[in-house]
Amino acid sequence: MSDAIAVTCKGSSACQVALQWVVPLMGCVTAGFLFYSPFPAVQRALKEGTIGKLNTIPYALLAANGLVWVLYSFLIQDWFIFGQNCVAWASSLYYTLALFPLSAPKSRLLTGALLIAFTTLIQTSAAIIFISGISHDTAVTALGLVANVVLVSFYGSPLATCVQVVREKDSSSLEFLLAFATAINGILWTSYGFAINNYYVAVPNGVGVLFALAQLVLIRAYPRKERTAQTDSNDITQVVTSK
């Protein structure tokens, strides 16, 4: 049991079970929903042969995010963080690669560049940490900071289209299921982070909750409009250009 959990619970066995097992397990369950939530939209895009207004950048960043948190889980020896992020990496990499052929050239360039840049940053950071022989505490701090940068980038990536959502009064470029799952998942992992006294887990997930709530507000304020395949094909270029 984490010493931080023992201190927080002050001898309460129910509290200890909740923070050590229930909260992270629920976090893994909601994370699974988070990773599955784009699947219907991706499959629909593949079936129709058009990406519409789907934003592929969050999928690329989620893949990078999964990779860095898997590495971080090695350092802090946490199976919960390891398990959910293995699934995150695999599922989001599939979404990114599946939509690549349907994306506009500028969208492919931006998504690919971000995936390569973040993956290179993560690999370089991991090499320095695991090969250089720095202390464990320094390694946790260094990789924790890198993981925070990637996670906050993922959480904020859908908001890049918020100006266009407000201007067009159309939230088609935002996904309700993804935003909702992100909010619930973020709340659980924020709680777990505070429970184990790990602010690298707690703080970025707390920020993610705020970002997800902002998306939900936009989705509520500006309902999705019905669009034709031709309109969506034309609009994606404008979405990428506006970023």
SEMARVEX-413945 format. One line per field, with one value per residue: y, x, z of N, C-alpha, C in turn; residue in three letters. Coordinates in Angstrom, 2 decimals. Atoms other than C-alpha are relative to their C-alpha. Layout:
n.c2: (Y:...)
n.c1: (X:...)
n.c3: (Z:...)
ca.c2: (Y:...)
ca.c1: (X:...)
ca.c3: (Z:...)
c.c2: (Y:...)
c.c1: (X:...)
c.c3: (Z:...)
residu: (ALA:...)
//
This chain:
n.c2: (-1.20:-1.26:-0.71:-1.15:0.48:0.32:-1.27:-0.62:0.76:-0.02:1.27:0.49:1.04:-0.27:-1.09:0.55:0.84:-0.87:-0.78:0.84:0.94:-0.37:-1.19:0.27:0.96:-0.78:-0.81:0.87:0.29:-1.20:-0.19:0.88:-0.68:-1.14:0.47:0.56:-1.01:-0.44:1.11:-0.12:-1.08:0.42:1.03:-0.67:-0.71:1.00:0.55:-1.02:-0.47:-1.42:-0.25:-1.01:-1.01:0.65:-0.56:1.14:-0.37:0.62:1.41:0.09:-0.39:1.04:1.07:-0.43:-0.03:1.37:0.46:-0.61:0.45:1.38:-0.13:-0.56:1.04:0.82:-0.68:-0.03:1.37:-0.07:0.82:-0.66:-0.96:0.77:0.72:-0.84:-0.73:0.94:-0.03:-1.34:-0.10:0.85:-0.43:-1.32:0.14:0.53:-1.09:-0.94:0.61:0.33:-1.21:-0.70:-0.11:-0.81:-1.37:-0.97:-0.03:-0.82:0.71:1.11:-0.55:-0.48:1.15:0.79:-0.76:0.03:1.36:0.24:-0.89:0.43:1.31:-0.24:-0.59:1.04:0.96:-0.65:-0.16:1.33:0.43:-0.73:0.44:1.40:0.32:-0.87:0.40:-1.02:0.54:0.35:-1.17:-0.91:0.63:-0.16:-1.41:-0.34:0.64:-0.51:-1.28:0.29:0.59:-1.07:-0.81:0.77:0.19:-1.28:-0.24:0.82:-0.54:-1.28:0.04:-0.27:-1.40:-0.79:-0.32:-0.63:-1.29:0.30:0.49:-1.18:-0.81:0.67:0.51:1.40:0.76:1.25:0.36:0.53:1.26:0.04:1.18:-0.19:-1.04:0.51:1.03:-0.69:-0.66:1.01:0.62:-0.98:-0.13:1.18:0.03:-1.10:0.51:1.00:-0.70:-0.60:1.08:0.55:-1.16:-0.15:-1.15:0.17:0.67:-0.76:-1.35:-0.07:0.56:-1.04:-0.95:0.68:-0.07:-1.34:-0.04:0.85:-0.71:-1.09:0.60:0.39:-1.24:-0.39:0.97:-0.31:-1.32:-0.02:1.37:0.45:-0.18:1.05:-0.48:0.97:0.47:-0.97:-1.15:0.39:0.12:-1.36:-0.70:0.47:-0.84:-1.22:0.32:0.13:-1.31:-0.91:0.35)
n.c1: (0.83:-0.72:-0.04:0.88:1.37:0.13:0.10:1.28:1.13:-0.08:0.41:1.28:-0.23:0.88:-0.64:-1.20:0.43:0.56:-1.03:-1.05:0.51:1.24:-0.17:-0.79:0.70:1.02:-0.74:-0.34:1.25:0.39:-1.02:0.39:1.08:-0.63:-0.73:0.97:0.97:-0.13:0.11:1.13:-0.23:-1.07:0.53:0.92:-0.82:-0.59:1.08:0.48:-1.11:-0.27:-0.31:0.91:-0.68:-0.77:-1.32:-0.89:-1.11:0.10:-0.36:-1.46:-0.52:0.36:-0.97:-1.23:0.28:-0.03:-1.38:-0.79:0.48:-0.49:-1.37:0.06:0.48:-1.15:-0.76:0.71:0.49:1.45:0.65:1.21:-0.42:-0.55:1.03:0.90:-0.73:-0.29:1.19:0.06:-0.97:0.40:1.26:-0.12:-0.86:0.88:0.85:-0.83:-0.43:1.17:0.55:-1.03:0.28:1.18:-0.23:-0.54:-1.47:-0.49:0.34:-0.95:-1.31:-0.01:0.15:-1.23:-1.09:0.18:-0.26:-1.45:-0.70:0.21:-0.62:-1.45:-0.24:0.17:-1.09:-1.25:0.06:-0.13:-1.39:-0.82:0.33:-0.33:-1.38:-0.98:-0.22:0.41:0.70:1.40:0.85:-0.19:0.64:1.45:0.31:-0.22:0.99:1.30:0.21:0.25:1.34:0.96:0.06:0.74:1.38:0.72:0.15:1.14:1.24:0.33:0.01:1.29:0.40:-0.56:1.09:1.11:0.33:0.84:1.29:0.78:0.28:0.98:1.08:0.09:-1.00:-0.27:-1.41:-0.21:0.69:0.60:-0.44:-1.40:-0.06:0.63:-0.87:-1.20:0.34:0.13:-1.31:-0.86:0.39:-0.46:-1.45:-0.39:0.20:-1.04:-1.27:-0.08:-0.02:-1.35:-0.89:-0.77:0.59:-0.16:1.24:1.18:0.17:0.41:1.34:0.91:0.09:0.76:1.42:0.47:0.05:1.11:1.24:0.14:0.51:1.40:0.78:0.11:0.87:1.35:0.41:0.06:0.26:-0.57:0.83:-0.07:-0.74:-0.19:-1.38:-0.77:-0.27:-1.00:-1.28:-0.50:-0.22:-1.15:-1.13:0.15:-0.26:-1.43:-0.61:0.31:-0.73)
n.c3: (0.00:0.02:-1.28:0.12:-0.20:-1.42:-0.74:0.37:-0.53:-1.47:-0.60:0.51:1.01:1.14:0.73:0.63:1.12:1.03:0.67:0.57:0.99:0.68:0.85:1.21:0.86:0.72:0.96:1.14:0.72:0.75:1.03:1.10:0.70:0.67:1.18:0.95:0.43:1.40:0.93:0.94:0.96:0.91:0.89:0.91:0.98:0.90:0.82:0.94:0.82:-0.24:-1.40:-0.52:-0.82:-1.05:-0.28:-0.24:-0.88:-1.33:0.06:0.04:-1.30:-0.95:0.20:-0.66:-1.43:-0.49:-0.03:-1.07:-1.31:-0.18:-0.50:-1.35:-0.91:-0.36:-1.05:-1.29:-0.21:-0.19:1.01:0.50:1.01:1.11:0.74:0.80:1.03:1.09:0.85:0.59:1.09:1.13:0.61:0.62:1.16:1.05:0.50:0.76:1.27:0.81:0.60:0.76:1.44:0.26:-0.44:0.95:-0.07:-1.12:-1.23:-0.11:-0.33:-1.39:-0.90:0.05:-0.61:-1.46:-0.48:0.07:-0.93:-1.38:-0.18:-0.08:-1.32:-1.02:0.14:-0.42:-1.46:-0.60:0.19:-0.96:-1.35:-0.27:0.36:-0.65:-1.39:-0.97:-1.16:0.23:-0.23:1.13:1.15:-0.16:0.25:1.40:0.86:-0.42:0.67:1.41:0.07:-0.23:1.23:1.01:-0.43:0.11:1.44:0.45:-0.54:0.61:1.47:0.64:-0.17:1.10:0.93:-0.73:0.63:1.15:-0.52:-0.40:1.19:0.85:-0.83:0.39:-0.75:0.70:-0.12:-1.34:-0.21:-1.33:-0.76:-0.37:-1.03:-1.22:-0.57:-0.48:-1.26:-1.06:-0.19:-0.65:-1.41:-0.73:-0.10:-0.88:-1.36:-0.26:-0.10:-1.34:-0.99:-0.09:-0.16:1.24:0.67:1.44:0.43:-0.42:0.55:1.41:0.15:-0.44:1.11:1.04:-0.34:0.38:1.46:0.46:-0.33:0.97:1.24:-0.20:0.04:1.40:0.67:-0.44:0.48:1.46:0.43:1.27:1.17:1.02:1.16:1.07:0.11:0.77:-0.86:-0.97:0.69:0.22:-1.26:-0.77:0.33:-0.77:-1.40:-0.17:0.23:-1.12:-1.21)
ca.c2: (0.00:3.52:5.43:8.43:6.40:5.16:8.74:9.99:7.23:7.41:3.74:3.38:0.07:1.08:4.26:2.33:-0.20:2.58:4.64:1.76:-0.44:0.95:4.38:3.20:0.24:2.61:4.83:1.89:1.10:4.69:4.84:1.85:3.77:6.80:4.76:3.11:6.31:7.38:3.92:4.46:7.77:6.29:3.26:5.51:7.62:4.51:3.20:6.50:7.23:10.75:12.05:14.82:17.19:14.62:16.03:13.46:15.39:14.14:10.52:11.09:12.84:10.10:7.54:9.53:9.99:6.24:5.58:8.05:6.91:3.27:4.28:6.32:3.34:1.39:4.00:4.17:0.47:1.05:-1.65:0.48:3.22:0.63:-1.36:1.45:3.20:0.07:0.05:3.81:3.53:0.66:1.97:5.57:4.52:2.51:5.54:7.75:5.35:4.32:7.92:8.96:8.08:10.00:13.16:16.30:16.74:19.53:17.48:14.46:16.63:18.22:14.97:13.07:15.83:15.93:12.15:11.99:15.00:13.78:10.20:11.44:13.58:10.61:8.20:10.68:11.42:7.70:7.03:9.75:8.50:4.77:4.88:7.79:6.28:9.31:8.85:7.36:10.52:12.64:10.14:10.26:14.06:14.30:11.75:13.03:16.50:15.09:13.03:16.14:18.11:15.33:14.77:18.45:18.71:15.84:17.31:20.69:19.52:19.46:23.05:24.17:24.17:25.99:29.36:27.81:26.04:29.39:31.16:28.55:27.65:24.02:21.51:18.83:18.95:17.97:14.50:14.21:10.67:11.54:14.71:12.98:9.99:12.34:14.28:11.18:9.56:12.75:13.05:9.49:9.78:13.16:11.52:8.63:11.00:12.90:9.61:8.35:11.85:11.99:15.43:14.38:12.21:14.50:17.97:17.33:15.16:17.96:20.35:17.76:17.77:21.53:21.18:18.37:20.37:23.30:21.01:19.71:23.29:24.06:20.88:21.80:25.42:24.69:21.40:19.41:20.31:17.77:18.04:16.37:14.35:16.98:19.81:17.89:17.16:20.87:21.96:19.82:21.99:25.06:23.33:22.47:25.93:27.61:25.81)
ca.c1: (0.00:1.17:2.30:0.38:-2.85:-2.26:-1.77:-4.84:-7.11:-5.90:-6.52:-9.83:-9.74:-12.71:-10.90:-7.72:-9.53:-11.35:-8.24:-5.85:-8.16:-11.62:-10.65:-7.81:-9.89:-12.76:-10.18:-9.09:-12.73:-13.51:-10.19:-11.34:-14.51:-12.36:-10.24:-13.30:-15.34:-13.80:-14.31:-17.86:-16.89:-13.70:-15.52:-18.21:-15.54:-13.88:-17.23:-18.24:-14.78:-14.70:-13.24:-15.83:-14.83:-13.03:-9.91:-7.09:-4.65:-6.07:-5.60:-1.92:-1.33:-3.18:-0.82:2.21:0.58:0.08:3.72:5.17:2.91:3.84:7.47:6.55:4.72:8.00:9.64:6.90:5.94:2.22:0.25:-2.89:-1.09:0.75:-2.35:-4.60:-1.87:-0.91:-4.49:-4.33:-1.24:-2.57:-6.10:-5.16:-2.37:-4.97:-7.31:-4.47:-3.23:-6.72:-7.75:-4.48:-5.49:-8.76:-7.23:-6.46:-2.74:-2.26:-4.00:-1.78:1.32:0.38:-0.78:2.28:4.64:3.16:3.28:6.91:7.96:6.38:7.57:11.12:10.94:9.71:12.33:15.16:14.02:13.72:17.19:18.75:16.93:17.56:21.06:22.72:22.31:20.67:19.02:15.54:14.00:15.51:14.27:10.72:10.76:12.16:9.86:6.93:7.41:7.59:4.45:2.68:3.54:2.19:-0.95:-1.91:-1.28:-3.70:-6.33:-6.12:-5.87:-9.63:-9.90:-7.87:-11.15:-13.19:-12.97:-14.42:-17.11:-18.23:-17.98:-19.99:-22.23:-21.52:-19.73:-19.26:-15.48:-15.88:-16.89:-19.32:-18.33:-14.62:-15.16:-17.48:-15.17:-12.18:-13.95:-14.89:-11.51:-9.73:-11.71:-10.82:-7.13:-6.91:-8.32:-5.87:-2.95:-3.73:-4.28:-0.77:0.69:1.82:1.18:2.49:-0.64:-3.05:-2.40:-2.51:-5.60:-7.25:-6.44:-7.85:-11.16:-11.46:-10.65:-13.20:-15.90:-15.22:-15.77:-19.03:-20.24:-19.50:-21.22:-24.28:-24.31:-23.75:-25.42:-23.91:-25.26:-26.10:-23.71:-23.28:-20.17:-19.12:-19.45:-17.45:-14.73:-14.42:-14.58:-11.69:-9.19:-10.59:-10.39:-6.72:-5.88:-7.50:-5.24)
ca.c3: (0.00:-0.75:2.35:1.06:0.96:4.51:5.73:3.85:5.16:8.79:9.46:7.63:5.74:3.55:2.53:1.79:-0.41:-2.25:-3.00:-3.65:-5.74:-6.53:-7.85:-10.14:-11.37:-12.23:-13.89:-16.06:-16.96:-17.95:-19.80:-21.83:-22.69:-23.55:-25.95:-27.51:-27.87:-31.21:-32.73:-34.13:-35.74:-37.20:-38.58:-40.08:-41.76:-43.20:-44.45:-46.07:-47.43:-45.97:-42.74:-42.42:-39.62:-37.49:-35.87:-36.09:-33.91:-30.55:-31.70:-32.52:-29.21:-27.32:-28.89:-27.74:-24.34:-23.95:-24.77:-22.27:-19.42:-20.04:-19.55:-16.48:-14.97:-15.09:-12.88:-10.25:-10.61:-11.06:-12.89:-13.21:-15.12:-17.22:-18.21:-19.35:-21.30:-23.23:-24.54:-25.13:-27.29:-29.43:-29.99:-30.71:-33.07:-34.99:-35.23:-36.43:-39.12:-40.25:-40.92:-42.53:-46.12:-45.77:-44.32:-46.29:-47.12:-44.57:-41.89:-42.63:-42.45:-39.12:-37.51:-38.68:-37.60:-34.09:-33.72:-34.84:-32.74:-29.51:-30.04:-30.63:-27.48:-25.43:-26.81:-26.28:-22.72:-21.94:-23.37:-21.22:-18.13:-18.48:-19.98:-18.19:-14.73:-13.09:-9.72:-9.48:-8.06:-10.84:-13.43:-12.04:-12.10:-15.63:-17.23:-15.18:-16.66:-20.20:-19.55:-18.28:-21.43:-23.66:-21.57:-21.39:-25.15:-25.71:-23.43:-25.11:-28.72:-29.46:-28.25:-31.26:-33.19:-30.53:-32.32:-35.45:-33.39:-31.95:-35.30:-37.20:-34.25:-35.08:-32.82:-35.48:-35.00:-31.32:-30.15:-27.23:-26.22:-26.24:-24.19:-21.70:-21.22:-20.86:-18.09:-16.07:-16.61:-15.59:-12.35:-11.33:-12.14:-10.46:-7.31:-7.61:-8.15:-4.97:-3.11:-3.93:-3.52:-7.15:-8.60:-12.02:-12.23:-10.38:-11.83:-15.61:-15.22:-13.27:-16.11:-18.51:-16.66:-17.21:-20.91:-21.32:-19.54:-21.85:-24.84:-23.38:-22.90:-26.55:-27.70:-25.66:-26.81:-30.49:-31.55:-34.39:-37.82:-40.50:-43.42:-46.75:-47.56:-50.11:-47.60:-45.03:-47.58:-48.35:-44.72:-43.46:-45.32:-43.57:-40.17:-40.64:-41.99:-38.99:-36.52)
c.c2: (1.25:0.66:1.20:-0.39:-0.29:1.27:0.64:-0.68:-0.09:-1.27:-0.57:-1.01:0.24:1.07:-0.53:-0.85:0.86:0.71:-0.87:-0.87:0.53:1.17:-0.29:-1.02:0.70:0.89:-0.81:-0.30:1.21:0.32:-0.88:0.62:1.19:-0.45:-0.58:1.09:0.50:-1.09:0.12:1.07:-0.38:-1.03:0.60:0.75:-0.96:-0.56:0.99:0.54:1.47:0.22:1.01:1.05:-0.62:0.64:-1.14:0.30:-0.62:-1.47:-0.17:0.34:-1.03:-1.20:0.33:0.01:-1.40:-0.52:0.56:-0.46:-1.47:0.03:0.53:-1.05:-0.95:0.60:-0.05:-1.34:-0.03:-0.74:0.67:0.97:-0.74:-0.61:0.89:0.70:-0.90:0.00:1.35:0.10:-0.78:0.52:1.33:-0.03:-0.56:1.11:0.94:-0.55:-0.30:1.22:0.74:0.12:0.90:1.48:0.88:0.06:0.80:-0.67:-1.17:0.50:0.41:-1.16:-0.84:0.69:-0.03:-1.37:-0.30:0.84:-0.46:-1.36:0.13:0.59:-1.05:-1.00:0.59:0.15:-1.34:-0.50:0.67:-0.54:-1.41:-0.35:0.80:-0.36:1.07:-0.63:-0.25:1.21:1.01:-0.54:0.17:1.43:0.34:-0.62:0.44:1.33:-0.20:-0.55:1.07:0.87:-0.71:-0.10:1.29:0.36:-0.80:0.58:1.28:-0.02:0.21:1.46:0.89:0.42:0.79:1.34:-0.23:-0.52:1.18:0.81:-0.62:-0.50:-1.47:-0.78:-1.32:-0.45:-0.50:-1.27:-0.08:-1.16:0.15:1.02:-0.50:-1.02:0.63:0.66:-1.00:-0.64:0.94:0.17:-1.16:-0.01:1.18:-0.44:-0.99:0.67:0.64:-1.08:-0.58:1.11:0.18:1.11:-0.05:-0.72:0.91:1.30:0.00:-0.59:0.97:1.05:-0.60:0.03:1.35:0.13:-0.79:0.67:1.16:-0.52:-0.36:1.23:0.45:-0.92:0.26:1.31:0.04:-1.43:-0.28:0.19:-1.18:0.56:-1.11:-0.41:1.01:1.22:-0.32:-0.08:1.36:0.67:-0.42:0.84:1.29:-0.23:-0.04:1.34:0.91:-0.29:0.74)
c.c1: (0.87:-0.06:-0.94:-1.45:-0.25:-0.17:-1.36:-1.16:-0.01:-0.58:-1.31:0.25:-0.86:0.61:1.21:-0.35:-0.50:1.09:1.05:-0.50:-1.19:0.19:0.86:-0.65:-1.11:0.66:0.37:-1.24:-0.41:1.04:-0.29:-1.12:0.55:0.68:-0.94:-0.87:0.19:-0.31:-1.19:0.21:1.07:-0.52:-0.98:0.76:0.61:-1.05:-0.44:1.11:0.30:0.19:-0.95:0.79:0.74:1.38:0.94:1.12:-0.13:0.40:1.51:0.61:-0.33:0.94:1.32:-0.17:0.05:1.42:0.77:-0.47:0.31:1.42:0.02:-0.45:1.12:0.75:-0.71:-0.65:-1.50:-0.69:-1.23:0.36:0.55:-1.10:-0.83:0.74:0.53:-1.16:-0.11:0.90:-0.49:-1.24:0.14:0.94:-0.81:-0.86:0.81:0.35:-1.18:-0.54:0.99:-0.34:-1.18:0.22:0.51:1.52:0.56:-0.27:0.96:1.37:0.07:-0.10:1.27:1.16:-0.09:0.31:1.49:0.74:-0.15:0.64:1.51:0.38:-0.05:1.16:1.32:0.04:0.21:1.44:0.92:-0.22:0.52:1.46:1.02:0.28:-0.34:-0.80:-1.47:-0.92:0.11:-0.69:-1.51:-0.41:0.10:-1.07:-1.41:-0.31:-0.29:-1.41:-1.08:-0.17:-0.85:-1.47:-0.81:-0.19:-1.16:-1.32:-0.42:-0.16:-1.37:-0.43:0.57:-1.09:-1.13:-0.41:-0.92:-1.38:-0.89:-0.40:-1.09:-1.22:-0.29:1.14:0.36:1.45:0.35:-0.83:-0.52:0.54:1.44:0.13:-0.56:0.90:1.28:-0.26:-0.07:1.34:0.95:-0.30:0.55:1.52:0.56:-0.11:1.10:1.37:0.19:0.11:1.41:1.05:0.91:-0.65:0.20:-1.21:-1.21:-0.21:-0.42:-1.38:-1.06:-0.20:-0.84:-1.50:-0.57:-0.13:-1.20:-1.34:-0.25:-0.54:-1.47:-0.91:-0.21:-0.94:-1.46:-0.50:-0.19:-0.17:0.60:-0.99:0.16:0.68:0.11:1.46:0.86:0.36:1.09:1.38:0.63:0.39:1.28:1.24:-0.04:0.32:1.50:0.68:-0.19:0.83:1.34)
c.c3: (0.00:1.37:-0.02:0.22:1.47:0.84:-0.26:0.71:1.52:0.63:-0.49:-1.13:-1.25:-0.90:-0.77:-1.22:-1.15:-0.78:-0.69:-1.15:-0.80:-0.96:-1.23:-0.94:-0.80:-1.05:-1.23:-0.84:-0.84:-1.09:-1.21:-0.83:-0.79:-1.30:-1.05:-0.62:-1.43:-1.02:-0.95:-1.06:-1.02:-0.99:-1.02:-1.09:-1.01:-0.95:-1.07:-0.90:0.14:1.49:0.63:0.77:1.17:0.12:0.37:0.99:1.40:-0.01:0.00:1.36:1.07:-0.14:0.69:1.51:0.60:0.14:1.19:1.38:0.25:0.57:1.44:1.01:0.40:1.19:1.35:0.33:0.31:-1.15:-0.61:-1.13:-1.22:-0.87:-0.90:-1.13:-1.12:-1.00:-0.71:-1.22:-1.24:-0.71:-0.72:-1.21:-1.18:-0.59:-0.89:-1.38:-0.91:-0.72:-0.88:-1.49:-0.35:0.31:-1.14:0.15:1.19:1.34:0.22:0.43:1.46:0.98:0.04:0.68:1.52:0.57:0.02:1.04:1.44:0.27:0.13:1.35:1.09:-0.04:0.47:1.52:0.70:-0.11:1.02:1.41:0.29:-0.30:0.80:1.45:1.01:1.11:-0.32:0.15:-1.14:-1.25:0.05:-0.30:-1.48:-0.90:0.36:-0.67:-1.49:-0.17:0.18:-1.25:-1.06:0.38:-0.13:-1.48:-0.56:0.46:-0.70:-1.50:-0.64:0.08:-1.10:-0.98:0.67:-0.61:-1.19:0.44:0.36:-1.22:-0.86:0.76:-0.33:0.68:-0.65:0.15:1.40:0.18:1.43:0.83:0.47:1.12:1.33:0.69:0.56:1.34:1.16:0.32:0.74:1.47:0.82:0.16:0.78:1.46:0.37:0.17:1.36:1.08:0.17:0.09:-1.20:-0.83:-1.52:-0.60:0.26:-0.78:-1.47:-0.25:0.48:-1.06:-1.12:0.25:-0.42:-1.51:-0.53:0.29:-0.96:-1.33:0.11:-0.02:-1.44:-0.77:0.34:-0.61:-1.51:-0.53:-1.37:-1.14:-0.95:-1.23:-1.03:-0.04:-0.75:0.83:0.99:-0.64:-0.23:1.30:0.70:-0.27:0.81:1.47:0.25:-0.15:1.19:1.22:0.03)
residu: (MET:SER:ASP:ALA:ILE:ALA:VAL:THR:CYS:LYS:GLY:SER:SER:ALA:CYS:GLN:VAL:ALA:LEU:GLN:TRP:VAL:VAL:PRO:LEU:MET:GLY:CYS:VAL:THR:ALA:GLY:PHE:LEU:PHE:TYR:SER:PRO:PHE:PRO:ALA:VAL:GLN:ARG:ALA:LEU:LYS:GLU:GLY:THR:ILE:GLY:LYS:LEU:ASN:THR:ILE:PRO:TYR:ALA:LEU:LEU:ALA:ALA:ASN:GLY:LEU:VAL:TRP:VAL:LEU:TYR:SER:PHE:LEU:ILE:GLN:ASP:TRP:PHE:ILE:PHE:GLY:GLN:ASN:CYS:VAL:ALA:TRP:ALA:SER:SER:LEU:TYR:TYR:THR:LEU:ALA:LEU:PHE:PRO:LEU:SER:ALA:PRO:LYS:SER:ARG:LEU:LEU:THR:GLY:ALA:LEU:LEU:ILE:ALA:PHE:THR:THR:LEU:ILE:GLN:THR:SER:ALA:ALA:ILE:ILE:PHE:ILE:SER:GLY:ILE:SER:HIS:ASP:THR:ALA:VAL:THR:ALA:LEU:GLY:LEU:VAL:ALA:ASN:VAL:VAL:LEU:VAL:SER:PHE:TYR:GLY:SER:PRO:LEU:ALA:THR:CYS:VAL:GLN:VAL:VAL:ARG:GLU:LYS:ASP:SER:SER:SER:LEU:GLU:PHE:LEU:LEU:ALA:PHE:ALA:THR:ALA:ILE:ASN:GLY:ILE:LEU:TRP:THR:SER:TYR:GLY:PHE:ALA:ILE:ASN:ASN:TYR:TYR:VAL:ALA:VAL:PRO:ASN:GLY:VAL:GLY:VAL:LEU:PHE:ALA:LEU:ALA:GLN:LEU:VAL:LEU:ILE:ARG:ALA:TYR:PRO:ARG:LYS:GLU:ARG:THR:ALA:GLN:THR:ASP:SER:ASN:ASP:ILE:THR:GLN:VAL:VAL:THR:SER:LYS)
//
